[in-house]
Amino acid sequence: EDLKMMINFVKPHYFVPIHGQYHMRFAHKELAEQMGIRPERAIMISNGDILELKGGRITKSKEKVETNYILVDGYGMGDIGSRVIRDRQVLAENGIIVITLRVHKKTKRIIGSPQIDTRGFIYIDESEKILKDIKRLLRKKYEILLQKHPKPGVKNIKEYVTSVIDKYTHRTLARRPLIVPIVVEV
């Protein structure tokens, strides 16, 4: 009934069902014809078919566009790499933590307090304590890193921050969020 109502409201000159399996689209076309759409103006198309609009008329072209299915196997999809698929899975299940560190360019010391933003990771009522713990742990572990490697590169800092936070969240919360460290040298 809702399809009939929509056809009645819109009163289309042409009707082209485009959603669903073939038998569903065909049934929709027949319904449109029952509602007064002339059969030559109710056009069935398939993937790759071309509709031409000329002079207020719509016709189905004899030409086709090549189309292919994109299969998702969990390791990759089309031109989206496996890393993207994996990151999306982690985001969906465990959320994200973005940690921004301002680091002195020469001394590599942290300037100010680390900024931590989360989405889909922890509940608001838990967040204040957990975020304080993460900041405290990060400062402590970062000092240890500087003692072992006085001039770490940005890549090393990011890897270390990711490792420290991942261990903490897994140990204390049994979660493994996507961790995005951002290091800004000042």
C-alpha positions in Angstrom: 0.0 0.0 0.0 2.8 2.4 0.7 4.2 1.9 -2.8 0.8 2.7 -4.3 0.5 5.8 -2.1 3.9 7.0 -3.2 3.1 6.5 -6.9 -0.2 8.3 -6.4 1.6 11.3 -4.7 4.4 11.6 -7.2 2.4 10.8 -10.3 5.5 10.0 -12.4 5.6 10.3 -16.2 8.1 7.4 -16.3 8.7 4.7 -13.8 12.0 2.9 -13.3 12.2 0.5 -10.3 15.9 0.4 -9.2 16.1 -1.2 -5.8 15.8 -4.9 -4.9 16.0 -8.2 -6.6 14.7 -8.6 -10.1 11.4 -10.2 -9.1 10.8 -7.4 -6.6 11.5 -4.7 -9.1 9.2 -6.5 -11.7 6.4 -6.6 -9.2 6.9 -2.9 -8.5 6.7 -2.2 -12.2 3.5 -4.2 -12.5 2.1 -2.2 -9.5 2.9 1.1 -11.3 1.1 -0.1 -14.4 -1.9 -1.0 -12.3 -1.8 2.6 -10.9 -2.0 4.1 -14.4 1.6 4.2 -15.7 1.6 3.2 -19.3 3.6 0.0 -19.9 6.0 1.7 -22.4 6.8 4.2 -19.6 7.5 1.6 -17.0 11.1 0.6 -17.8 13.0 -2.3 -16.3 16.7 -2.0 -16.2 19.6 -4.1 -14.9 23.1 -3.2 -13.7 25.0 -1.6 -16.6 21.9 -0.5 -18.6 21.9 3.0 -19.8 18.8 5.3 -19.8 18.8 8.1 -22.4 16.9 11.3 -21.7 16.1 13.3 -24.9 13.4 15.8 -25.6 11.4 14.9 -22.5 11.5 11.2 -23.3 13.3 8.4 -21.5 14.5 5.3 -23.5 16.6 2.4 -22.7 19.8 2.4 -24.8 21.1 -0.6 -26.6 24.6 0.2 -25.2 25.7 -1.0 -21.8 28.3 0.0 -19.2 30.6 -2.7 -17.9 29.9 -3.4 -14.2 31.4 -5.8 -11.8 30.7 -6.9 -8.3 33.0 -5.9 -5.5 33.6 -8.9 -3.1 34.6 -8.3 0.5 36.5 -11.2 2.0 37.6 -9.5 5.3 41.1 -8.9 4.0 40.4 -6.3 1.4 37.6 -4.7 -0.6 38.1 -3.2 -4.0 40.8 -0.7 -3.6 40.4 -0.5 0.2 43.4 -2.2 1.8 43.3 -4.8 4.6 44.7 -2.2 7.0 41.6 0.0 6.5 39.2 -3.0 7.0 41.1 -3.9 10.2 41.0 -0.4 11.5 37.2 -0.2 10.8 36.7 -3.4 12.7 38.7 -2.2 15.7 36.8 1.1 15.7 33.4 -0.7 15.6 34.3 -3.0 18.5 36.6 -0.9 20.8 36.4 2.8 19.8 39.3 5.1 19.3 41.8 7.1 21.5 43.6 10.1 19.9 46.6 11.2 21.9 48.2 14.5 21.1 51.7 15.2 22.5 53.5 18.5 22.1 57.2 17.7 22.3 60.1 20.1 22.4 62.0 19.8 19.1 65.5 19.6 20.7 65.0 18.1 24.1 62.1 15.8 23.1 60.5 16.6 26.5 56.7 16.8 26.6 55.4 20.3 26.8 52.1 20.8 28.7 49.7 18.0 29.3 49.0 15.3 26.7 45.6 15.9 25.1 43.4 12.8 24.9 40.2 12.4 22.9 38.1 9.3 22.8 35.1 8.1 20.9 33.2 4.8 21.5 35.9 3.7 24.0 34.6 4.4 27.6 31.5 5.6 29.4 31.5 9.2 30.5 31.3 8.3 34.3 34.4 6.2 34.0 36.3 8.5 31.7 37.7 11.1 34.1 39.7 8.6 36.2 40.8 6.5 33.2 42.0 9.5 31.3 43.9 10.8 34.3 45.5 7.4 34.7 46.5 7.3 31.0 48.1 10.8 31.2 50.0 9.9 34.4 51.2 6.6 32.9 52.1 8.2 29.6 54.3 10.8 31.4 56.0 8.2 33.5 56.7 5.8 30.6 57.8 8.7 28.3 60.5 9.6 30.9 61.7 6.0 30.8 61.9 6.2 27.0 63.9 9.4 27.2 66.4 7.8 29.6 66.9 4.9 27.2 66.8 6.9 24.0 67.5 10.7 24.7 66.6 11.8 21.1 63.8 9.5 19.8 62.3 10.3 16.4 58.6 11.1 15.9 58.0 7.6 14.5 59.6 6.0 17.6 57.6 8.2 20.0 54.3 7.2 18.2 55.1 3.5 18.3 56.0 3.7 22.0 52.9 5.7 22.9 50.8 3.2 21.0 52.4 0.3 22.8 52.1 1.8 26.3 48.4 2.7 25.8 47.5 -0.6 24.2 49.0 -2.6 27.1 47.2 -0.4 29.7 43.8 -0.6 28.0 44.1 -4.3 27.4 45.3 -5.0 31.0 42.9 -2.7 32.9 39.8 -2.6 30.6 40.1 -5.8 28.4 39.7 -3.5 25.4 41.9 -2.7 22.4 40.8 0.6 20.9 42.4 2.1 17.8 45.2 4.3 19.1 46.2 7.3 17.1 49.2 9.2 18.5 49.9 12.7 17.2 53.3 14.2 18.0 53.7 17.9 17.4 57.3 19.2 17.6 57.5 22.7 19.0 
